[in-house]
């Protein structure tokens, strides 16, 4: 199971230890899956990245750089370019395939 939570750096959840994040998450998982028990969990990992998701502001779409850069043979494909979707891996794959098609 993958759980994501994009949060500002000043919220309590970001300052929690990995174990505290796990304990915080359990009741929410159990609300979604009432039969879920802690015994099902073999391992857990909390991944943190300071800038994990692009910050979307008004007219964000106009700020996204083109895939073809001014440098010959250099292309750009990043999570910022999946806009207006959220940063899902499936959208990143879609964009990567579109760029590969364009290059080929």
N, C-alpha and C positions, 0 to 999 in steps of 0.2 A: 504494500500500500504506500502510495506517495501522497503526502499532505503538503500543501504549500501555504505560506502565509507571508505576503509581502507587507512589511510594516516599517513605519518610521523608526529611526534608531532610538528615539526617546521613550518607546513604550516598554512596559515591564517584561513582556514576553521576550524581547530581544536581549534583555539582561539576564534572563534565567539560565541556569546550567542546562546541559543536555537532558539530565534526568528530570529536572523540573519541567522542561518543555514536554517530555514524554508523559509525565504525570498529568500535566495540564490538558494534554490532548486526549487522554483515555476516555473521560466522560463524554466528550464530543463524538468520538468514534462510536461509543456505545449507544449514543442517541441515534446515530445513523444506522447502526447494525446492532440491534438489541441483544443478539445472541453472542456477540463478540466478547471474548474473555482475554484477560492479560496473558493467560497461559499460551495463547496462540502466537505470541510475539517471541520470536527466536532471537532477534537482535533489533536494535534501532540506531539511527544515526541522525543527528541534527546537522544540517549544512547551512552555513551562514555566508552570505556575500554582501558586502556593503552596498554595492550597486548592482543588484540582481535583475532589475527590470527597468526599462527606460521610463523616464518621467514624461508623461503625456500632458502637454499644455495645449491651449487653444491654437489652432492652425498647425498642429504638430505635423500633419501630413506634408506640409510645404517645406519642412525642415529635413526630411529624410533624404540623404544623399543618393545619387544615382548609383546603380551597381557598377557601371563602367566608370573608372576613375580617370583623371587626366594622365596617369602613368600607363603607357602602353603595356598591355598584358596583365595589368593588376585590376582585379575586380573586388567589389565589396558586397558581402552578404552577411547581415547581422540580425540579431533579434529586434533591433529598432525598426527593421524593414518589414516586419510582419504586421505592422499597423494597417488597419484598425483592429486586428485581432489581438487577443491577449498573447502573452509570450509562450504559447504552447509549442512543444517539440514538433507536433504534426505540422504546424505552420512554418517552422524553421525548415523542415524537410521540403515542404511545398516550395518555399522560396529558393532553397538550394537547387531543387530540380529545375525551376524556371531559369535560374542563372546558368546552370549547366547546359540547358537547351539553347540559351542565348549564345553562349560561348562556342558551342559545337556548330 
